[in-house]
Amino acid sequence: MKTLAIVLAMSVAGAGVAGSANAGCVTGAVVGGVAGHYAHHHALLGAAAGCAVGHHMAVMKKRRLAEQRAAAAHGAPPPH
């Protein structure tokens, strides 16, 4: 339980200074840490995996939004 509290405290502290991709890492770390905690007390492993997945998803979202903005600027329909 202490590990979970530490992970949550660190993620909340880091959320204020995080960029969009780093915010994905922080969010993923919180979710992964909680899931890992309940999955046989692997909170740190879950937080690390959640950070990687959250960062990847944030980068992909940022890239998709940039593509949509570029398509809208050129008058083309947005990609699917």
CYANA upper distance limits for C-alpha pairs under 8 A (distance plus 0.5 A):
  1 MET  CA      5 ALA  CA      6.86
  1 MET  CA     37 HIS  CA      8.33
  2 LYS  CA      6 ILE  CA      6.69
  3 THR  CA      7 VAL  CA      6.65
  3 THR  CA     43 ALA  CA      7.34
  3 THR  CA     44 LEU  CA      8.05
  4 LEU  CA      8 LEU  CA      6.64
  4 LEU  CA     33 GLY  CA      7.08
  4 LEU  CA     34 VAL  CA      7.22
  4 LEU  CA     37 HIS  CA      7.37
  4 LEU  CA     43 ALA  CA      6.95
  5 ALA  CA      9 ALA  CA      6.54
  6 ILE  CA     10 MET  CA      6.57
  7 VAL  CA     11 SER  CA      6.62
  7 VAL  CA     29 ALA  CA      8.28
  7 VAL  CA     30 VAL  CA      7.36
  7 VAL  CA     33 GLY  CA      7.40
  7 VAL  CA     44 LEU  CA      8.29
  7 VAL  CA     47 ALA  CA      8.16
  8 LEU  CA     12 VAL  CA      6.63
  8 LEU  CA     30 VAL  CA      6.59
  9 ALA  CA     13 ALA  CA      6.64
 10 MET  CA     14 GLY  CA      6.58
 11 SER  CA     15 ALA  CA      6.45
 11 SER  CA     26 VAL  CA      5.94
 11 SER  CA     27 THR  CA      8.09
 11 SER  CA     29 ALA  CA      7.88
 11 SER  CA     30 VAL  CA      7.20
 12 VAL  CA     16 GLY  CA      7.85
 12 VAL  CA     26 VAL  CA      8.46
 14 GLY  CA     18 ALA  CA      6.62
 14 GLY  CA     26 VAL  CA      7.81
 15 ALA  CA     23 ALA  CA      6.61
 15 ALA  CA     26 VAL  CA      7.04
 18 ALA  CA     22 ASN  CA      5.68
 18 ALA  CA     23 ALA  CA      5.82
 19 GLY  CA     23 ALA  CA      6.24
 20 SER  CA     24 GLY  CA      6.92
 20 SER  CA     58 ALA  CA      7.16
 21 ALA  CA     25 CYS  CA      7.04
 21 ALA  CA     54 GLY  CA      8.34
 21 ALA  CA     55 HIS  CA      5.69
 21 ALA  CA     56 HIS  CA      8.18
 21 ALA  CA     58 ALA  CA      5.54
 21 ALA  CA     59 VAL  CA      6.25
 22 ASN  CA     26 VAL  CA      6.74
 22 ASN  CA     55 HIS  CA      6.76
 23 ALA  CA     27 THR  CA      6.60
 23 ALA  CA     55 HIS  CA      8.07
 23 ALA  CA     58 ALA  CA      8.39
 24 GLY  CA     28 GLY  CA      6.45
 24 GLY  CA     51 CYS  CA      7.57
 24 GLY  CA     54 GLY  CA      4.89
 24 GLY  CA     55 HIS  CA      5.26
 24 GLY  CA     56 HIS  CA      8.29
 24 GLY  CA     57 MET  CA      7.56
 24 GLY  CA     58 ALA  CA      5.79
 25 CYS  CA     29 ALA  CA      6.40
 25 CYS  CA     50 GLY  CA      7.47
 25 CYS  CA     51 CYS  CA      4.47
 25 CYS  CA     52 ALA  CA      6.83
 25 CYS  CA     53 VAL  CA      7.81
 25 CYS  CA     54 GLY  CA      5.19
 25 CYS  CA     55 HIS  CA      5.06
 26 VAL  CA     30 VAL  CA      6.77
 26 VAL  CA     51 CYS  CA      6.65
 26 VAL  CA     54 GLY  CA      7.96
 27 THR  CA     31 VAL  CA      6.85
 27 THR  CA     50 GLY  CA      8.28
 27 THR  CA     51 CYS  CA      7.74
 27 THR  CA     54 GLY  CA      7.05
 28 GLY  CA     32 GLY  CA      6.30
 28 GLY  CA     47 ALA  CA      7.48
 28 GLY  CA     49 ALA  CA      8.32
 28 GLY  CA     50 GLY  CA      4.60
 28 GLY  CA     51 CYS  CA      5.13
 28 GLY  CA     52 ALA  CA      7.92
 28 GLY  CA     53 VAL  CA      7.01
 28 GLY  CA     54 GLY  CA      4.96
 28 GLY  CA     55 HIS  CA      8.01
 29 ALA  CA     33 GLY  CA      6.18
 29 ALA  CA     46 GLY  CA      7.63
 29 ALA  CA     47 ALA  CA      4.49
 29 ALA  CA     48 ALA  CA      6.67
 29 ALA  CA     49 ALA  CA      7.73
 29 ALA  CA     50 GLY  CA      5.05
 29 ALA  CA     51 CYS  CA      4.95
 29 ALA  CA     54 GLY  CA      8.00
 30 VAL  CA     34 VAL  CA      6.73
 30 VAL  CA     47 ALA  CA      6.75
 30 VAL  CA     50 GLY  CA      7.86
 31 VAL  CA     35 ALA  CA      6.67
 31 VAL  CA     47 ALA  CA      7.67
 31 VAL  CA     50 GLY  CA      7.04
 32 GLY  CA     36 GLY  CA      6.30
 32 GLY  CA     43 ALA  CA      7.63
 32 GLY  CA     45 LEU  CA      8.43
 32 GLY  CA     46 GLY  CA      4.77
 32 GLY  CA     47 ALA  CA      4.96
 32 GLY  CA     48 ALA  CA      7.85
 32 GLY  CA     49 ALA  CA      7.07
 32 GLY  CA     50 GLY  CA      4.93
 32 GLY  CA     51 CYS  CA      7.98
 33 GLY  CA     37 HIS  CA      6.46
 33 GLY  CA     42 HIS  CA      8.09
 33 GLY  CA     43 ALA  CA      4.81
 33 GLY  CA     44 LEU  CA      6.55
 33 GLY  CA     45 LEU  CA      7.84
 33 GLY  CA     46 GLY  CA      5.24
 33 GLY  CA     47 ALA  CA      4.60
 33 GLY  CA     48 ALA  CA      8.34
 33 GLY  CA     50 GLY  CA      7.81
 34 VAL  CA     38 TYR  CA      7.01
 34 VAL  CA     43 ALA  CA      6.83
 34 VAL  CA     46 GLY  CA      8.00
 34 VAL  CA     47 ALA  CA      8.27
 35 ALA  CA     39 ALA  CA      6.66
 35 ALA  CA     43 ALA  CA      7.59
 35 ALA  CA     46 GLY  CA      7.02
 36 GLY  CA     40 HIS  CA      7.49
 36 GLY  CA     41 HIS  CA      6.54
 36 GLY  CA     42 HIS  CA      5.03
 36 GLY  CA     43 ALA  CA      4.70
 36 GLY  CA     44 LEU  CA      7.70
 36 GLY  CA     45 LEU  CA      7.23
 36 GLY  CA     46 GLY  CA      4.95
 36 GLY  CA     47 ALA  CA      7.71
 37 HIS  CA     41 HIS  CA      4.74
 37 HIS  CA     42 HIS  CA      5.68
 37 HIS  CA     43 ALA  CA      4.75
 37 HIS  CA     46 GLY  CA      8.06
 38 TYR  CA     42 HIS  CA      8.15
 38 TYR  CA     43 ALA  CA      8.31
 42 HIS  CA     46 GLY  CA      6.60
 43 ALA  CA     47 ALA  CA      6.47
 44 LEU  CA     48 ALA  CA      6.68
 45 LEU  CA     49 ALA  CA      6.74
 46 GLY  CA     50 GLY  CA      6.37
 47 ALA  CA     51 CYS  CA      6.49
 48 ALA  CA     52 ALA  CA      6.93
 49 ALA  CA     53 VAL  CA      6.79
 50 GLY  CA     54 GLY  CA      6.33
 51 CYS  CA     55 HIS  CA      6.46
 52 ALA  CA     56 HIS  CA      6.71
 53 VAL  CA     57 MET  CA      6.65
 54 GLY  CA     58 ALA  CA      6.63
 55 HIS  CA     59 VAL  CA      6.72
 56 HIS  CA     60 MET  CA      6.71
 57 MET  CA     61 LYS  CA      6.61
 58 ALA  CA     62 LYS  CA      6.63
 59 VAL  CA     63 ARG  CA      6.66
 60 MET  CA     64 ARG  CA      6.59
 61 LYS  CA     65 LEU  CA      6.67
 62 LYS  CA     66 ALA  CA      6.74
 63 ARG  CA     67 GLU  CA      6.78
 64 ARG  CA     68 GLN  CA      6.78
 65 LEU  CA     69 ARG  CA      6.66
 66 ALA  CA     70 ALA  CA      6.63
 67 GLU  CA     71 ALA  CA      6.62
 67 GLU  CA     78 PRO  CA      8.34
 67 GLU  CA     79 PRO  CA      8.18
 68 GLN  CA     72 ALA  CA      6.61
 68 GLN  CA     78 PRO  CA      5.90
 68 GLN  CA     79 PRO  CA      7.34
 69 ARG  CA     73 ALA  CA      6.61
 70 ALA  CA     74 HIS  CA      6.90
 71 ALA  CA     75 GLY  CA      6.67
 71 ALA  CA     76 ALA  CA      5.57
 71 ALA  CA     77 PRO  CA      6.92
 71 ALA  CA     78 PRO  CA      6.19
 71 ALA  CA     79 PRO  CA      8.23
 72 ALA  CA     76 ALA  CA      6.43
 72 ALA  CA     77 PRO  CA      7.39
 72 ALA  CA     78 PRO  CA      7.26
